[in-house]
Amino acid sequence: MTNKELIKAAAESIGLKFGGAFNPLVDNSDAFMLMVKLGLTVGVIGDDTVTAKAGDVVLFEPLGTDRIAATRRVIVRAAAELRGL
């Protein structure tokens, strides 16, 4: 799935239309809004993995060198998964 597809699915998961300035892959406040509105639980496992969980959906993302970007990405991936993609 491309970044554009992830962002579109994430926007739709909280009732937003795709387009405009919404980009939770790069904007912390957009990612935070997704996390709160979708009721995601986000956490870090050890030194190398971040998780996002909502209901039966549990996703993992390697932290890599940019822990904040990895956290945003797992939140967006979880939103897309909840949207059904």
FILO-160309 format. One record per residue (C-alpha): y, x negated, z negated; residue number from 0; residue in one letter. Coordinates in Angstrom, 1 decimal. Layout:
BEGIN
VEXTI        Y        X        Z    nr   rest
VEXTI        Y        X        Z   NUM      A
...
//
This chain:
BEGIN
VEXTI        Y        X        Z    nr   rest
VEXTI      0.0      0.0      0.0     0      M
VEXTI      3.4     -1.4      0.9     1      T
VEXTI      6.3     -1.7     -1.5     2      N
VEXTI      8.1      1.1      0.3     3      K
VEXTI      5.1      3.4     -0.1     4      E
VEXTI      4.8      2.6     -3.8     5      L
VEXTI      8.5      3.3     -4.3     6      I
VEXTI      8.3      6.6     -2.4     7      K
VEXTI      5.2      7.7     -4.4     8      A
VEXTI      6.8      6.7     -7.7     9      A
VEXTI     10.0      8.7     -6.8    10      A
VEXTI      8.0     11.7     -5.9    11      E
VEXTI      5.9     11.5     -9.1    12      S
VEXTI      9.0     12.3    -11.1    13      I
VEXTI     10.5     14.8     -8.7    14      G
VEXTI     13.0     12.5     -6.9    15      L
VEXTI     13.5     12.3     -3.2    16      K
VEXTI     12.8      9.0     -1.6    17      F
VEXTI     15.8      7.0     -0.6    18      G
VEXTI     19.1      5.9     -2.1    19      G
VEXTI     19.3      3.3     -4.8    20      A
VEXTI     16.1      4.1     -6.6    21      F
VEXTI     13.9      1.0     -6.7    22      N
VEXTI     11.8      0.5     -9.8    23      P
VEXTI     10.2     -2.6     -8.4    24      L
VEXTI     13.5     -4.5     -8.9    25      V
VEXTI     15.5     -2.2    -11.3    26      D
VEXTI     14.5     -2.2    -14.9    27      N
VEXTI     16.2      1.1    -15.7    28      S
VEXTI     14.4      2.8    -12.8    29      D
VEXTI     11.1      1.4    -14.1    30      A
VEXTI     11.9      2.5    -17.6    31      F
VEXTI     12.7      6.0    -16.4    32      M
VEXTI      9.3      6.2    -14.7    33      L
VEXTI      7.6      5.0    -17.8    34      M
VEXTI      9.3      7.5    -20.1    35      V
VEXTI      9.1     10.6    -17.7    36      K
VEXTI      5.4     10.0    -17.0    37      L
VEXTI      4.5      9.2    -20.6    38      G
VEXTI      3.1      5.8    -19.7    39      L
VEXTI      1.9      3.4    -22.3    40      T
VEXTI      2.6     -0.2    -21.3    41      V
VEXTI      1.3     -3.3    -23.0    42      G
VEXTI      0.4     -6.9    -22.6    43      V
VEXTI     -3.2     -8.2    -23.0    44      I
VEXTI     -3.3    -11.8    -24.0    45      G
VEXTI     -1.1    -14.2    -22.1    46      D
VEXTI     -1.8    -13.1    -18.6    47      D
VEXTI     -2.1     -9.3    -18.0    48      T
VEXTI      0.1     -6.3    -18.4    49      V
VEXTI     -1.3     -2.7    -18.4    50      T
VEXTI      0.0      0.8    -17.8    51      A
VEXTI     -1.9      3.8    -19.0    52      K
VEXTI     -1.5      7.5    -18.6    53      A
VEXTI     -4.4      9.8    -19.3    54      G
VEXTI     -7.4      8.5    -17.4    55      D
VEXTI     -5.3      6.2    -15.3    56      V
VEXTI     -5.3      2.5    -16.5    57      V
VEXTI     -4.0     -0.2    -14.3    58      L
VEXTI     -3.7     -4.0    -14.8    59      F
VEXTI     -1.3     -6.5    -13.2    60      E
VEXTI     -1.4    -10.3    -13.7    61      P
VEXTI      1.8    -11.5    -15.5    62      L
VEXTI      2.3    -14.5    -13.3    63      G
VEXTI      5.6    -16.4    -13.7    64      T
VEXTI      7.8    -13.3    -13.9    65      D
VEXTI      6.6    -11.1    -16.7    66      R
VEXTI      9.3     -8.5    -16.2    67      I
VEXTI      8.6     -8.1    -12.5    68      A
VEXTI      4.9     -7.7    -13.2    69      A
VEXTI      5.7     -5.0    -15.8    70      T
VEXTI      7.8     -3.1    -13.4    71      R
VEXTI      5.1     -3.4    -10.7    72      R
VEXTI      2.3     -2.0    -12.9    73      V
VEXTI      4.6      0.9    -13.9    74      I
VEXTI      5.3      1.7    -10.2    75      V
VEXTI      1.6      1.4     -9.4    76      R
VEXTI      0.7      3.8    -12.2    77      A
VEXTI      3.3      6.3    -11.0    78      A
VEXTI      1.9      6.1     -7.5    79      A
VEXTI     -1.7      6.6     -8.8    80      E
VEXTI     -0.6      9.6    -10.8    81      L
VEXTI      1.0     11.0     -7.6    82      R
VEXTI     -2.5     10.8     -6.1    83      G
VEXTI     -2.2      7.8     -3.8    84      L
//
